[in-house]
Structures are given as structure tokens and as C-alpha cells.
């Protein structure tokens, strides 16, 4: 069994907010899981920035909700890719995952 087959569950869990920590602890040596952890980390950072921004600029609430929805859609794409065993970059944010040295 290859690394993708072994790590599908942990890779998918990485996209579910705080469960990224569980994925990292359980399968940090698996390259497939690490790829998805890095992408999920981009989404977590984006969500944190959005949360801080929304508290300061509440007048932009409709735009913030739209961005939040886009983050959820990207997480769903990531989960689908993980379950299918693919290492495919997420649209718009996937390239930023290379910035995280795990």
C-alpha cells in the first residue's frame, strides 16, 4: 500500500479546522498527508486573518461571508482530492502551501 492509500483519512481530516493538529501528530512522516496538511494550513491561516479582519471591518460583512464560503468550498475540494488519493493544488491558494516548512 502506498502513502496516499495509507494517509487518506488523515489527509481529509486536515481540512476540518482544528483536526489539522491530529493529522500532523498522527501522520507527519507521510508525504501525502504532509502535502494536504500544508494546503489546509493555508486555509486555516486565511480563516484566522478573515476572522480578525471581520472584527475590525464589520461593514464589509457580505464580502467577508463570500470569502468565508470560498474557503469552505476550497476545503471541500481538498477533502475530495485527499479521499481520491490525489496531490492536486487547490485553486488560488495551493501555491502558498509551499511556504510552510513542515
DODREN-542093 format. One record per residue (C-alpha): x, y, z; residue number from 1. Coordinates in nm, 4 decimals. Example, Ala and Ser with C-alpha at 12.3 -4.5 7.8 and 13.67 -1.06 7.14 Angstrom:
# residues 2
<node east="1.2300" north="-0.4500" up="0.7800" i="1"/>
<node east="1.3670" north="-0.1060" up="0.7140" i="2"/>
# end
This chain:
# residues 102
<node east="0.0000" north="0.0000" up="0.0000" i="1"/>
<node east="0.1421" north="0.3414" up="-0.0964" i="2"/>
<node east="0.1492" north="0.6544" up="0.1189" i="3"/>
<node east="-0.1620" north="0.8008" up="-0.0434" i="4"/>
<node east="-0.3683" north="0.4934" up="0.0418" i="5"/>
<node east="-0.2386" north="0.4852" up="0.3982" i="6"/>
<node east="-0.2989" north="0.8544" up="0.4655" i="7"/>
<node east="-0.6328" north="0.9314" up="0.3004" i="8"/>
<node east="-0.8225" north="0.9709" up="0.6266" i="9"/>
<node east="-0.5568" north="1.1852" up="0.7937" i="10"/>
<node east="-0.5251" north="1.3982" up="0.4785" i="11"/>
<node east="-0.9017" north="1.4542" up="0.4674" i="12"/>
<node east="-0.9165" north="1.5368" up="0.8392" i="13"/>
<node east="-0.6557" north="1.8074" up="0.7905" i="14"/>
<node east="-0.9163" north="2.0195" up="0.6114" i="15"/>
<node east="-1.1529" north="2.0124" up="0.9101" i="16"/>
<node east="-1.0247" north="2.3106" up="1.1079" i="17"/>
<node east="-0.8603" north="2.2123" up="1.4362" i="18"/>
<node east="-0.8277" north="1.8476" up="1.3291" i="19"/>
<node east="-0.5241" north="1.9575" up="1.1312" i="20"/>
<node east="-0.3336" north="1.9083" up="1.4583" i="21"/>
<node east="-0.4478" north="1.5448" up="1.4800" i="22"/>
<node east="-0.3381" north="1.4841" up="1.1216" i="23"/>
<node east="0.0010" north="1.6353" up="1.1889" i="24"/>
<node east="0.0610" north="1.4361" up="1.5065" i="25"/>
<node east="-0.0581" north="1.1041" up="1.3613" i="26"/>
<node east="0.0926" north="1.1141" up="1.0125" i="27"/>
<node east="0.3566" north="1.3843" up="0.9852" i="28"/>
<node east="0.6029" north="1.1422" up="0.8226" i="29"/>
<node east="0.3650" north="1.0618" up="0.5364" i="30"/>
<node east="0.4457" north="1.2864" up="0.2352" i="31"/>
<node east="0.0893" north="1.2623" up="0.1005" i="32"/>
<node east="-0.0618" north="1.3745" up="0.4311" i="33"/>
<node east="0.2006" north="1.6476" up="0.4678" i="34"/>
<node east="0.1021" north="1.7871" up="0.1251" i="35"/>
<node east="-0.2603" north="1.8166" up="0.2374" i="36"/>
<node east="-0.1674" north="1.9489" up="0.5824" i="37"/>
<node east="0.0225" north="2.2351" up="0.4177" i="38"/>
<node east="-0.2743" north="2.3229" up="0.1970" i="39"/>
<node east="-0.5140" north="2.3024" up="0.4909" i="40"/>
<node east="-0.2787" north="2.5245" up="0.6883" i="41"/>
<node east="-0.3157" north="2.7929" up="0.4197" i="42"/>
<node east="-0.6928" north="2.7746" up="0.4643" i="43"/>
<node east="-0.6639" north="2.7924" up="0.8447" i="44"/>
<node east="-0.4397" north="3.0993" up="0.8222" i="45"/>
<node east="-0.6786" north="3.2606" up="0.5726" i="46"/>
<node east="-0.9700" north="3.1893" up="0.8062" i="47"/>
<node east="-0.7831" north="3.3415" up="1.1025" i="48"/>
<node east="-0.6978" north="3.6551" up="0.9029" i="49"/>
<node east="-1.0590" north="3.6770" up="0.7903" i="50"/>
<node east="-1.1799" north="3.6422" up="1.1486" i="51"/>
<node east="-0.9553" north="3.9268" up="1.2684" i="52"/>
<node east="-1.0464" north="4.1410" up="0.9694" i="53"/>
<node east="-1.4172" north="4.0847" up="1.0200" i="54"/>
<node east="-1.3959" north="4.2084" up="1.3778" i="55"/>
<node east="-1.2357" north="4.5324" up="1.2598" i="56"/>
<node east="-1.4343" north="4.5913" up="0.9411" i="57"/>
<node east="-1.7820" north="4.4618" up="1.0175" i="58"/>
<node east="-1.9284" north="4.6894" up="0.7479" i="59"/>
<node east="-1.7809" north="4.4527" up="0.4863" i="60"/>
<node east="-1.9783" north="4.1604" up="0.6284" i="61"/>
<node east="-2.1282" north="4.0466" up="0.2919" i="62"/>
<node east="-1.7838" north="4.0316" up="0.1294" i="63"/>
<node east="-1.6385" north="3.8543" up="0.4326" i="64"/>
<node east="-1.9178" north="3.5950" up="0.4157" i="65"/>
<node east="-1.8436" north="3.5387" up="0.0478" i="66"/>
<node east="-1.4733" north="3.4827" up="0.1209" i="67"/>
<node east="-1.5656" north="3.2508" up="0.4089" i="68"/>
<node east="-1.7861" north="3.0497" up="0.1723" i="69"/>
<node east="-1.4982" north="3.0268" up="-0.0765" i="70"/>
<node east="-1.2715" north="2.8899" up="0.1979" i="71"/>
<node east="-1.5288" north="2.6219" up="0.2803" i="72"/>
<node east="-1.5576" north="2.5285" up="-0.0894" i="73"/>
<node east="-1.1778" north="2.5032" up="-0.1159" i="74"/>
<node east="-1.1713" north="2.2803" up="0.1934" i="75"/>
<node east="-1.4304" north="2.0535" up="0.0307" i="76"/>
<node east="-1.2150" north="2.0348" up="-0.2841" i="77"/>
<node east="-0.9199" north="1.9433" up="-0.0643" i="78"/>
<node east="-1.1167" north="1.6688" up="0.1108" i="79"/>
<node east="-1.2289" north="1.5267" up="-0.2245" i="80"/>
<node east="-0.8708" north="1.5274" up="-0.3540" i="81"/>
<node east="-0.7465" north="1.3608" up="-0.0352" i="82"/>
<node east="-1.0086" north="1.0873" up="-0.0448" i="83"/>
<node east="-0.9320" north="1.0211" up="-0.4117" i="84"/>
<node east="-0.5599" north="0.9973" up="-0.3320" i="85"/>
<node east="-0.4626" north="1.2996" up="-0.5426" i="86"/>
<node east="-0.1934" north="1.5563" up="-0.4665" i="87"/>
<node east="-0.3597" north="1.8381" up="-0.6561" i="88"/>
<node east="-0.3088" north="2.2024" up="-0.5592" i="89"/>
<node east="-0.6163" north="2.3946" up="-0.4548" i="90"/>
<node east="-0.7176" north="2.6796" up="-0.6853" i="91"/>
<node east="-0.5928" north="3.0257" up="-0.5822" i="92"/>
<node east="-0.4284" north="2.9203" up="-0.2545" i="93"/>
<node east="-0.2438" north="2.5965" up="-0.3299" i="94"/>
<node east="0.0745" north="2.7701" up="-0.4365" i="95"/>
<node east="0.1077" north="2.9313" up="-0.0921" i="96"/>
<node east="0.1290" north="2.5926" up="0.0780" i="97"/>
<node east="0.4946" north="2.5652" up="-0.0260" i="98"/>
<node east="0.5735" north="2.8477" up="0.2178" i="99"/>
<node east="0.5180" north="2.6209" up="0.5199" i="100"/>
<node east="0.8273" north="2.4164" up="0.6069" i="101"/>
<node east="0.6888" north="2.1041" up="0.7762" i="102"/>
# end
